[in-house]
Every structure is written in structure tokens, then in C-alpha cells.
Amino acid sequence: YAAGEYTDHYLLREPLVEKDGRYELEVREVESEDSWTDMTALLAVDHDAGVRVAPDQDGGLHAFRLDALEAPRLASAGGRDVRAEIASPDGSGFAAYDGDTVDLVFGRERLESGAHLILRVKGFVWGSGEPRPKTGPPAVVVEVDEGAGSYVEAGRFLPRFEAAEQAFDLSRWASPDRPLRVRLRSVSHS
């Protein structure tokens, strides 16, 4: 149905291997539901060693060095400090259920040239939360404080079964005059 249609951009986690002059790639649905794919395209990116690339929700590509990323100064969920769980891509993460939020605060010292949030999410993990009615497609909604606690949506990360990364350009909200406040809100069900 039309409300369920979307375009997604995914970074391949494993390199493609040439076989008989071709690169084979299989795209398949892993759960027992119906889906239809209208178009698939592949973009190859040549980059220096140590540089990683993350797509944004519009298909743009953002290069970064993992060692140059700054963890948030503060990260809390329900009043609990979760910075250690989300500050590095070590696989620990924070288990978010429908309606859960993680509040992030980044320093303002290096924001004069802009800011990109690199978010790594592993979706569709069975947990112990209470089942919720479906309110929309599962997502991690990235919201930015425009001032005085007024948050605006900056984008959505559509979860996958395997861990994936997505970039969010938050430059328009970055200011050397104040810290950058970001809220991650989980939309899920079941």
C-alpha cells in the first residue's frame, strides 16, 4: 500500500567478491512478509584506508574517520546514564523499545564547520518490552533541539536485521554558541 512505500539506502558490510567477471548480490526478505522492490542500484565508492562511508536517508554519502568522531558529552535514557553503552561501535548498544528516547548533548567547541551524526543501529531484536500497537514503520527518529526544548525531526533511521550505519547532517542546528542537543526516539511494536 502507498503508505508503506519507502526508499532505503544501505551500506554493504562485506566487500563484494568478483566471480567469473561478475559481482553477485542477493537481496531477499528474511521474515515471512511480502515486499516488492521496484529498483535496485549499486554505487561503488573509492576511499582512502581508514575512511568509512555512511549513507544518509536521501542517498548522499558522508565520509568520516572513526577515530575523529566525538562521543556525546552526555547521553541519558529515562534519567540513566547510557553514554558507555552508545559511545563506541562495540556492539553493546542501548535496547530501545517503542517510545523510548535517548537524549544526547554534544559540546560546542568544534561545531563551527558543521556537524554530522553517525548513528549505528541493529534493529529487530527480540526483547522483553511490552507489546505495543503498530503506530508506523519501525524507526529511530533523530530530533534536534531548536532552542528552549523545542525539538524538530531531522531524519529517520530505518532499522535492519544486521547493524547498519546512517549519517545525519545536523549542520543547520550546530552553533559554537550552544551545545548541540539531540534526541533519539524509538518507534517499534511487538
Backbone torsions as a table, in degrees:
resi	resn	phi	psi	omega
1	TYR	NA	156.3	-172.0
2	ALA	-59.7	-38.1	-177.7
3	ALA	-66.4	-19.8	-179.4
4	GLY	-93.8	0.8	-178.7
5	GLU	-79.5	143.1	174.7
6	TYR	-159.4	162.1	174.3
7	THR	-108.6	136.0	-178.0
8	ASP	-127.9	152.1	178.7
9	HIS	-129.5	125.9	-171.6
10	TYR	-129.9	135.6	175.8
11	LEU	-90.5	124.6	177.9
12	LEU	-66.5	132.2	-176.8
13	ARG	-85.2	-23.5	179.9
14	GLU	-119.1	144.0	179.1
15	PRO	-68.8	144.7	174.8
16	LEU	-72.9	144.3	-179.0
17	VAL	-114.3	127.6	-179.4
18	GLU	-70.5	135.2	179.4
19	LYS	-138.5	115.2	-179.6
20	ASP	54.6	42.9	177.1
21	GLY	76.7	11.1	-178.5
22	ARG	-134.1	157.3	171.5
23	TYR	-111.7	119.8	179.5
24	GLU	-101.0	135.9	-179.7
25	LEU	-138.3	126.8	179.0
26	GLU	-105.3	130.6	174.8
27	VAL	-115.3	123.4	-178.4
28	ARG	-146.7	156.1	176.4
29	GLU	-84.2	128.4	-176.9
30	VAL	-97.7	-17.5	176.0
31	GLU	-98.3	173.6	-177.7
32	SER	-91.7	66.8	176.2
33	GLU	-139.4	162.0	-179.4
34	ASP	-92.7	136.4	172.8
35	SER	-145.9	155.1	-179.1
36	TRP	-128.2	136.2	178.2
37	THR	-111.6	122.7	-179.7
38	ASP	-85.7	-33.9	-176.9
39	MET	-154.8	145.6	174.6
40	THR	-134.9	138.3	177.7
41	ALA	-138.5	154.3	-179.6
42	LEU	-125.9	132.3	178.4
43	LEU	-120.7	124.3	178.0
44	ALA	-95.8	136.1	-178.6
45	VAL	-122.6	122.8	176.6
46	ASP	-95.5	124.0	-178.3
47	HIS	-144.3	162.4	-179.5
48	ASP	-66.1	156.4	174.1
49	ALA	-60.8	141.1	-179.8
50	GLY	87.0	-8.4	177.7
51	VAL	-98.1	135.3	176.0
52	ARG	-113.5	160.8	-179.3
53	VAL	-128.7	137.6	176.3
54	ALA	-130.8	135.7	176.5
55	PRO	-79.9	156.7	170.2
56	ASP	-102.4	179.8	-174.3
57	GLN	-70.8	-11.9	178.6
58	ASP	-101.8	3.0	179.0
59	GLY	94.7	-2.3	175.0
60	GLY	-69.4	153.1	-179.3
61	LEU	-113.3	138.6	-177.8
62	HIS	-126.8	120.8	179.8
63	ALA	-90.0	145.1	178.8
64	PHE	-157.6	161.3	173.1
65	ARG	-108.2	127.9	-177.6
66	LEU	-57.1	-39.4	-178.4
67	ASP	-73.4	-9.3	178.6
68	ALA	-96.6	-8.4	179.7
69	LEU	-73.4	144.5	177.3
70	GLU	-107.8	127.7	176.2
71	ALA	-70.0	155.0	176.5
72	PRO	-63.0	149.0	176.5
73	ARG	-69.7	-37.5	178.6
74	LEU	-131.4	143.3	174.9
75	ALA	-147.8	118.6	-177.5
76	SER	-137.1	150.1	177.4
77	ALA	-139.0	117.3	-178.8
78	GLY	59.3	32.8	179.9
79	GLY	83.7	-1.9	-178.9
80	ARG	-100.9	137.8	177.5
81	ASP	-72.5	118.8	-179.1
82	VAL	-118.9	14.2	-176.7
83	ARG	-55.9	-45.3	-178.9
84	ALA	-61.0	-30.1	-178.3
85	GLU	-76.7	-27.6	-172.9
86	ILE	-118.1	0.9	-173.2
87	ALA	-79.6	-12.6	179.7
88	SER	-147.1	154.4	-178.9
89	PRO	-81.2	62.9	-176.8
90	ASP	-101.1	2.1	178.0
91	GLY	90.8	-6.1	-178.6
92	SER	-74.1	-61.6	174.6
93	GLY	66.9	178.9	178.5
94	PHE	-119.1	126.1	179.7
95	ALA	-80.9	110.2	-178.5
96	ALA	-108.6	133.3	176.1
97	TYR	-106.9	175.5	-177.5
98	ASP	-53.2	125.4	178.4
99	GLY	87.8	-12.8	177.6
100	ASP	-66.6	147.0	176.8
101	THR	-129.9	151.4	172.0
102	VAL	-123.2	121.6	179.3
103	ASP	-96.8	128.4	-178.0
104	LEU	-118.4	142.4	174.1
105	VAL	-129.3	122.0	177.3
106	PHE	-106.7	146.1	178.1
107	GLY	-64.9	166.8	-176.2
108	ARG	-104.8	-3.1	-172.2
109	GLU	-60.2	-39.5	-173.4
110	ARG	-111.8	27.1	-175.7
111	LEU	-93.2	-3.0	-176.3
112	GLU	-64.4	-24.3	179.7
113	SER	-101.0	10.6	178.3
114	GLY	109.3	-179.7	-178.5
115	ALA	-154.0	134.7	174.2
116	HIS	-124.5	130.2	175.1
117	LEU	-93.2	125.7	174.1
118	ILE	-104.7	116.1	-175.4
119	LEU	-113.1	129.9	176.6
120	ARG	-114.8	125.7	-175.3
121	VAL	-135.4	139.0	168.4
122	LYS	-113.7	112.3	-176.0
123	GLY	-95.0	175.6	173.7
124	PHE	56.4	48.2	176.4
125	VAL	-101.7	125.6	178.3
126	TRP	-69.9	128.2	-178.8
127	GLY	-127.7	-158.2	-176.9
128	SER	-116.9	18.2	179.3
129	GLY	-73.4	163.7	177.8
130	GLU	-70.8	136.1	176.3
131	PRO	-60.5	141.3	-179.8
132	ARG	-124.6	150.8	174.9
133	PRO	-67.9	149.8	-179.6
134	LYS	-70.4	124.3	179.4
135	THR	-111.6	-4.3	-179.1
136	GLY	161.4	175.9	179.4
137	PRO	-59.7	139.8	177.4
138	PRO	-56.1	140.7	-179.0
139	ALA	-165.7	161.1	163.7
140	VAL	-108.9	114.6	-177.5
141	VAL	-90.5	125.6	178.4
142	VAL	-96.0	119.3	-179.5
143	GLU	-121.3	142.9	-177.4
144	VAL	-121.1	138.1	178.5
145	ASP	-75.6	118.1	177.6
146	GLU	-86.2	-4.7	179.5
147	GLY	131.5	143.0	177.8
148	ALA	57.3	30.8	177.0
149	GLY	76.3	15.7	177.9
150	SER	-93.7	106.6	-175.6
151	TYR	-95.5	143.6	177.6
152	VAL	-128.1	144.6	-179.2
153	GLU	-71.8	129.2	178.5
154	ALA	-105.9	-9.4	179.2
155	GLY	157.0	175.0	-179.8
156	ARG	-134.4	140.1	174.4
157	PHE	-103.1	120.0	177.5
158	LEU	-88.3	118.5	-174.0
159	PRO	-68.6	158.1	177.1
160	ARG	-129.4	169.4	179.9
161	PHE	-70.9	-33.2	177.3
162	GLU	-102.1	158.4	178.2
163	ALA	-60.3	138.4	179.6
164	ALA	-143.8	158.9	-179.8
165	GLU	-116.6	147.8	175.1
166	GLN	-143.3	145.1	179.9
167	ALA	-102.4	144.3	176.1
168	PHE	-128.7	121.3	178.5
169	ASP	-81.7	109.1	-178.7
170	LEU	-106.5	17.4	-174.7
171	SER	-57.6	-36.7	-177.0
172	ARG	-66.1	-17.6	178.3
173	TRP	-102.6	-7.7	-177.4
174	ALA	-77.8	134.3	179.9
175	SER	-147.7	135.0	176.4
176	PRO	-71.5	-3.4	-178.6
177	ASP	-87.7	-17.5	-177.8
178	ARG	-154.4	154.5	177.4
179	PRO	-63.4	154.3	177.0
180	LEU	-92.1	120.5	-179.5
181	ARG	-108.7	126.2	-177.1
182	VAL	-127.3	140.9	175.6
183	ARG	-121.2	130.8	174.6
184	LEU	-103.7	123.2	-177.3
185	ARG	-120.0	129.2	-177.9
186	SER	-89.4	133.2	172.0
187	VAL	-119.3	115.4	179.4
188	SER	-153.5	-176.6	177.8
189	HIS	-156.9	176.7	-179.4
190	SER	54.2	NA	NA
